[in-house]
Amino acid sequence: MADTASRKAYAGLGVRPSGTRHPLVATAMVLPLAALLVVVFGGWEAVVTQASSVGVMLGR
């Protein structure tokens, strides 16, 4: 119960408790590294192949 009260207090101030991050901020942090890994390891073909397989599996 006390944990819920502390989260409400943080939300009212617009401050997040330590250890949490907005999903858009996390995405912005990860995308450059993901792009670098795709370029360095040539993984684009694998991504396209997997996306195509998922699309076929979903019937698209």
N, CA, C and O atoms as a Tinker XYZ file with bonds, in Angstrom:
   240  protein
     1  N      0.818000   -1.186000    0.000000    73     2
     2  CA     0.000000    0.000000    0.000000    64     1     3
     3  C      0.866000    1.256000    0.000000    63     2     4     5
     4  O      0.547000    2.229000   -0.683000    81     3
     5  N      1.957000    1.239000    0.760000    73     3     6
     6  CA     2.848000    2.394000    0.822000    64     5     7
     7  C      3.515000    2.631000   -0.530000    63     6     8     9
     8  O      3.744000    3.777000   -0.915000    81     7
     9  N      3.826000    1.556000   -1.251000    73     7    10
    10  CA     4.451000    1.683000   -2.567000    64     9    11
    11  C      3.528000    2.403000   -3.540000    63    10    12    13
    12  O      3.984000    3.230000   -4.330000    81    11
    13  N      2.252000    2.101000   -3.492000    73    11    14
    14  CA     1.270000    2.763000   -4.354000    64    13    15
    15  C      1.216000    4.262000   -4.049000    63    14    16    17
    16  O      1.137000    5.084000   -4.961000    81    15
    17  N      1.258000    4.603000   -2.786000    73    15    18
    18  CA     1.212000    6.013000   -2.391000    64    17    19
    19  C      2.448000    6.747000   -2.886000    63    18    20    21
    20  O      2.337000    7.889000   -3.333000    81    19
    21  N      3.614000    6.130000   -2.822000    73    19    22
    22  CA     4.823000    6.809000   -3.285000    64    21    23
    23  C      4.792000    6.992000   -4.794000    63    22    24    25
    24  O      5.283000    8.004000   -5.294000    81    23
    25  N      4.223000    6.032000   -5.542000    73    23    26
    26  CA     4.122000    6.189000   -6.991000    64    25    27
    27  C      3.186000    7.337000   -7.348000    63    26    28    29
    28  O      3.451000    8.081000   -8.292000    81    27
    29  N      2.093000    7.486000   -6.602000    73    27    30
    30  CA     1.171000    8.590000   -6.863000    64    29    31
    31  C      1.845000    9.923000   -6.587000    63    30    32    33
    32  O      1.622000   10.894000   -7.311000    81    31
    33  N      2.662000    9.979000   -5.552000    73    31    34
    34  CA     3.360000   11.222000   -5.226000    64    33    35
    35  C      4.314000   11.596000   -6.344000    63    34    36    37
    36  O      4.391000   12.766000   -6.719000    81    35
    37  N      5.041000   10.631000   -6.883000    73    35    38
    38  CA     5.955000   10.900000   -7.986000    64    37    39
    39  C      5.180000   11.341000   -9.228000    63    38    40    41
    40  O      5.593000   12.279000   -9.911000    81    39
    41  N      4.079000   10.687000   -9.521000    73    39    42
    42  CA     3.295000   11.015000  -10.713000    64    41    43
    43  C      2.748000   12.432000  -10.620000    63    42    44    45
    44  O      2.672000   13.133000  -11.628000    81    43
    45  N      2.372000   12.854000   -9.433000    73    43    46
    46  CA     1.845000   14.196000   -9.270000    64    45    47
    47  C      2.896000   15.270000   -9.507000    63    46    48    49
    48  O      2.566000   16.379000   -9.925000    81    47
    49  N      4.156000   14.951000   -9.243000    73    47    50
    50  CA     5.231000   15.913000   -9.427000    64    49    51
    51  C      5.845000   15.842000  -10.820000    63    50    52    53
    52  O      6.680000   16.677000  -11.168000    81    51
    53  N      5.443000   14.855000  -11.626000    73    51    54
    54  CA     6.030000   14.700000  -12.946000    64    53    55
    55  C      7.413000   14.083000  -12.894000    63    54    56    57
    56  O      8.165000   14.170000  -13.864000    81    55
    57  N      7.760000   13.460000  -11.777000    73    55    58
    58  CA     9.068000   12.833000  -11.599000    64    57    59
    59  C      8.873000   11.327000  -11.542000    63    58    60    61
    60  O      7.961000   10.834000  -10.878000    81    59
    61  N      9.731000   10.606000  -12.237000    73    59    62
    62  CA     9.640000    9.143000  -12.218000    64    61    63
    63  C     10.544000    8.584000  -11.123000    63    62    64    65
    64  O     11.611000    9.136000  -10.858000    81    63
    65  N     10.123000    7.498000  -10.491000    73    63    66
    66  CA    10.988000    6.858000   -9.502000    64    65    67
    67  C     12.254000    6.348000  -10.184000    63    66    68    69
    68  O     12.238000    6.042000  -11.376000    81    67
    69  N     13.328000    6.257000   -9.448000    73    67    70
    70  CA    14.581000    5.795000  -10.036000    64    69    71
    71  C     14.415000    4.385000  -10.584000    63    70    72    73
    72  O     13.679000    3.568000  -10.031000    81    71
    73  N     15.111000    4.118000  -11.678000    73    71    74
    74  CA    15.045000    2.795000  -12.276000    64    73    75
    75  C     13.997000    2.667000  -13.362000    63    74    76    77
    76  O     13.904000    1.609000  -13.984000    81    75
    77  N     13.203000    3.695000  -13.621000    73    75    78
    78  CA    12.210000    3.620000  -14.690000    64    77    79
    79  C     12.549000    4.647000  -15.752000    63    78    80    81
    80  O     13.175000    5.672000  -15.480000    81    79
    81  N     12.121000    4.350000  -16.963000    73    79    82
    82  CA    12.407000    5.236000  -18.090000    64    81    83
    83  C     11.223000    5.189000  -19.030000    63    82    84    85
    84  O     10.612000    4.136000  -19.209000    81    83
    85  N     10.893000    6.310000  -19.627000    73    83    86
    86  CA     9.793000    6.359000  -20.587000    64    85    87
    87  C     10.144000    5.479000  -21.784000    63    86    88    89
    88  O     11.291000    5.480000  -22.233000    81    87
    89  N      9.177000    4.730000  -22.305000    73    87    90
    90  CA     9.458000    3.830000  -23.426000    64    89    91
    91  C     10.032000    4.529000  -24.657000    63    90    92    93
    92  O     10.853000    3.944000  -25.363000    81    91
    93  N      9.623000    5.754000  -24.926000    73    91    94
    94  CA    10.180000    6.467000  -26.084000    64    93    95
    95  C     11.647000    6.824000  -25.870000    63    94    96    97
    96  O     12.435000    6.805000  -26.815000    81    95
    97  N     12.015000    7.149000  -24.638000    73    95    98
    98  CA    13.413000    7.441000  -24.335000    64    97    99
    99  C     14.243000    6.177000  -24.491000    63    98   100   101
   100  O     15.338000    6.215000  -25.052000    81    99
   101  N     13.732000    5.073000  -24.002000    73    99   102
   102  CA    14.451000    3.801000  -24.139000    64   101   103
   103  C     14.615000    3.429000  -25.608000    63   102   104   105
   104  O     15.671000    2.943000  -26.014000    81   103
   105  N     13.579000    3.655000  -26.399000    73   103   106
   106  CA    13.653000    3.361000  -27.834000    64   105   107
   107  C     14.693000    4.242000  -28.508000    63   106   108   109
   108  O     15.482000    3.762000  -29.321000    81   107
   109  N     14.697000    5.517000  -28.179000    73   107   110
   110  CA    15.670000    6.444000  -28.763000    64   109   111
   111  C     17.101000    6.067000  -28.387000    63   110   112   113
   112  O     18.031000    6.327000  -29.150000    81   111
   113  N     17.279000    5.464000  -27.227000    73   111   114
   114  CA    18.609000    5.036000  -26.807000    64   113   115
   115  C     19.047000    3.775000  -27.546000    63   114   116   117
   116  O     20.229000    3.610000  -27.844000    81   115
   117  N     18.108000    2.894000  -27.840000    73   115   118
   118  CA    18.450000    1.594000  -28.414000    64   117   119
   119  C     18.596000    1.639000  -29.932000    63   118   120   121
   120  O     19.425000    0.923000  -30.493000    81   119
   121  N     17.803000    2.471000  -30.599000    73   119   122
   122  CA    17.811000    2.478000  -32.068000    64   121   123
   123  C     19.175000    2.737000  -32.700000    63   122   124   125
   124  O     19.522000    2.035000  -33.649000    81   123
   125  N     19.972000    3.703000  -32.233000    73   123   126
   126  CA    21.291000    3.888000  -32.863000    64   125   127
   127  C     22.187000    2.654000  -32.740000    63   126   128   129
   128  O     22.894000    2.301000  -33.684000    81   127
   129  N     22.158000    2.008000  -31.593000    73   127   130
   130  CA    22.957000    0.793000  -31.418000    64   129   131
   131  C     22.448000   -0.326000  -32.312000    63   130   132   133
   132  O     23.240000   -1.055000  -32.910000    81   131
   133  N     21.144000   -0.465000  -32.405000    73   131   134
   134  CA    20.563000   -1.492000  -33.270000    64   133   135
   135  C     20.949000   -1.245000  -34.727000    63   134   136   137
   136  O     21.296000   -2.184000  -35.443000    81   135
   137  N     20.891000    0.006000  -35.168000    73   135   138
   138  CA    21.267000    0.337000  -36.543000    64   137   139
   139  C     22.742000    0.031000  -36.789000    63   138   140   141
   140  O     23.103000   -0.496000  -37.841000    81   139
   141  N     23.577000    0.355000  -35.836000    73   139   142
   142  CA    25.013000    0.067000  -35.963000    64   141   143
   143  C     25.262000   -1.434000  -36.080000    63   142   144   145
   144  O     26.057000   -1.871000  -36.911000    81   143
   145  N     24.588000   -2.214000  -35.254000    73   143   146
   146  CA    24.773000   -3.667000  -35.304000    64   145   147
   147  C     24.286000   -4.241000  -36.627000    63   146   148   149
   148  O     24.899000   -5.165000  -37.162000    81   147
   149  N     23.194000   -3.707000  -37.161000    73   147   150
   150  CA    22.690000   -4.177000  -38.457000    64   149   151
   151  C     23.715000   -3.899000  -39.540000    63   150   152   153
   152  O     23.974000   -4.757000  -40.385000    81   151
   153  N     24.307000   -2.702000  -39.524000    73   151   154
   154  CA    25.298000   -2.344000  -40.545000    64   153   155
   155  C     26.566000   -3.176000  -40.387000    63   154   156   157
   156  O     27.087000   -3.705000  -41.368000    81   155
   157  N     27.060000   -3.293000  -39.172000    73   155   158
   158  CA    28.324000   -3.999000  -38.936000    64   157   159
   159  C     28.205000   -5.482000  -39.252000    63   158   160   161
   160  O     29.101000   -6.053000  -39.875000    81   159
   161  N     27.131000   -6.104000  -38.841000    73   159   162
   162  CA    27.009000   -7.549000  -39.016000    64   161   163
   163  C     26.155000   -7.937000  -40.218000    63   162   164   165
   164  O     25.917000   -9.124000  -40.440000    81   163
   165  N     25.694000   -6.976000  -40.987000    73   163   166
   166  CA    24.914000   -7.280000  -42.186000    64   165   167
   167  C     23.638000   -8.013000  -41.883000    63   166   168   169
   168  O     23.276000   -8.951000  -42.593000    81   167
   169  N     22.953000   -7.607000  -40.847000    73   167   170
   170  CA    21.765000   -8.319000  -40.407000    64   169   171
   171  C     20.476000   -7.890000  -41.078000    63   170   172   173
   172  O     19.410000   -8.401000  -40.737000    81   171
   173  N     20.545000   -6.964000  -42.022000    73   171   174
   174  CA    19.316000   -6.464000  -42.625000    64   173   175
   175  C     18.555000   -7.570000  -43.339000    63   174   176   177
   176  O     17.328000   -7.634000  -43.261000    81   175
   177  N     19.286000   -8.448000  -44.042000    73   175   178
   178  CA    18.628000   -9.542000  -44.750000    64   177   179
   179  C     17.889000  -10.466000  -43.774000    63   178   180   181
   180  O     16.797000  -10.949000  -44.071000    81   179
   181  N     18.485000  -10.699000  -42.631000    73   179   182
   182  CA    17.843000  -11.545000  -41.623000    64   181   183
   183  C     16.564000  -10.894000  -41.098000    63   182   184   185
   184  O     15.563000  -11.574000  -40.871000    81   183
   185  N     16.603000   -9.577000  -40.905000    73   183   186
   186  CA    15.416000   -8.868000  -40.426000    64   185   187
   187  C     14.301000   -8.951000  -41.465000    63   186   188   189
   188  O     13.147000   -9.204000  -41.121000    81   187
   189  N     14.644000   -8.739000  -42.732000    73   187   190
   190  CA    13.650000   -8.801000  -43.800000    64   189   191
   191  C     13.076000  -10.205000  -43.908000    63   190   192   193
   192  O     11.867000  -10.370000  -44.069000    81   191
   193  N     13.931000  -11.217000  -43.820000    73   191   194
   194  CA    13.475000  -12.606000  -43.902000    64   193   195
   195  C     12.522000  -12.941000  -42.766000    63   194   196   197
   196  O     11.490000  -13.574000  -42.991000    81   195
   197  N     12.852000  -12.528000  -41.562000    73   195   198
   198  CA    12.004000  -12.802000  -40.410000    64   197   199
   199  C     10.675000  -12.070000  -40.529000    63   198   200   201
   200  O      9.623000  -12.642000  -40.244000    81   199
   201  N     10.716000  -10.811000  -40.948000    73   199   202
   202  CA     9.474000  -10.049000  -41.098000    64   201   203
   203  C      8.596000  -10.682000  -42.169000    63   202   204   205
   204  O      7.376000  -10.740000  -42.013000    81   203
   205  N      9.197000  -11.154000  -43.245000    73   203   206
   206  CA     8.448000  -11.802000  -44.301000    64   205   207
   207  C      7.797000  -13.098000  -43.784000    63   206   208   209
   208  O      6.639000  -13.389000  -44.083000    81   207
   209  N      8.559000  -13.852000  -43.016000    73   207   210
   210  CA     8.026000  -15.101000  -42.454000    64   209   211
   211  C      6.847000  -14.840000  -41.523000    63   210   212   213
   212  O      5.849000  -15.560000  -41.553000    81   211
   213  N      6.971000  -13.815000  -40.707000    73   211   214
   214  CA     5.882000  -13.467000  -39.794000    64   213   215
   215  C      4.659000  -13.024000  -40.585000    63   214   216   217
   216  O      3.531000  -13.386000  -40.249000    81   215
   217  N      4.887000  -12.239000  -41.641000    73   215   218
   218  CA     3.781000  -11.804000  -42.481000    64   217   219
   219  C      3.055000  -12.975000  -43.133000    63   218   220   221
   220  O      1.826000  -12.990000  -43.191000    81   219
   221  N      3.809000  -13.951000  -43.621000    73   219   222
   222  CA     3.197000  -15.138000  -44.222000    64   221   223
   223  C      2.420000  -15.924000  -43.173000    63   222   224   225
   224  O      1.321000  -16.413000  -43.437000    81   223
   225  N      2.995000  -16.040000  -41.991000    73   223   226
   226  CA     2.348000  -16.777000  -40.919000    64   225   227
   227  C      1.029000  -16.111000  -40.505000    63   226   228   229
   228  O      0.071000  -16.790000  -40.136000    81   227
   229  N      0.992000  -14.772000  -40.571000    73   227   230
   230  CA    -0.227000  -14.052000  -40.219000    64   229   231
   231  C     -1.216000  -13.982000  -41.380000    63   230   232   233
   232  O     -2.340000  -13.505000  -41.224000    81   231
   233  N     -0.787000  -14.457000  -42.532000    73   231   234
   234  CA    -1.685000  -14.500000  -43.679000    64   233   235
   235  C     -1.694000  -13.230000  -44.494000    63   234   236   237
   236  O     -2.699000  -12.918000  -45.134000    81   235
   237  N     -0.606000  -12.490000  -44.488000    73   235   238
   238  CA    -0.548000  -11.245000  -45.272000    64   237   239
   239  C      0.328000  -11.422000  -46.470000    63   238   240
   240  O      0.502000  -10.487000  -47.251000    81   239
